Amino acid sequence: MDLCDHARAVRENAHAPYSGFKVGAAIRTASGAVFTGCNVENLAFPQGTCAEAGAIAAMVAAGERTIAEVAVVADSDDPTPPCGGCRQKLSEFAGPQVPVTMATLEGRRLTMTMAELLPGAFSPAHMGRV
């Protein structure tokens, strides 16, 4: 199954009663495992969880740590990129060359690398840790 198909399927489970903007994310790890997440809004805005953060949490809970590929699907005219916070979260586990595919429900796709999405990412090297 295509990674965008996983993201599209989990998007249906999103809890977005306030914005109405459902997002699904899927992560393939270096081992080939796939983890998914959807956005979960909360009345106490902005206390919700982004789809990408949910997928990362599932991946980490399963003991995985290395992202090989990311897909994000949303119902928008143009492919929707991860928010700034999620770009940083993804960069914690994904190298600069990891592809991130953003897709619409109609099938429009845009693929960028993590480095293109988050140039100058904050990294462990900035804290004196390599």
Helices and strands as residue ranges (DSSP letters): H 3-11, E 23-29, E 34-38, H 51-61, E 67-74, H 84-93, E 99-104, E 109-113, H 114-117, G 124-127
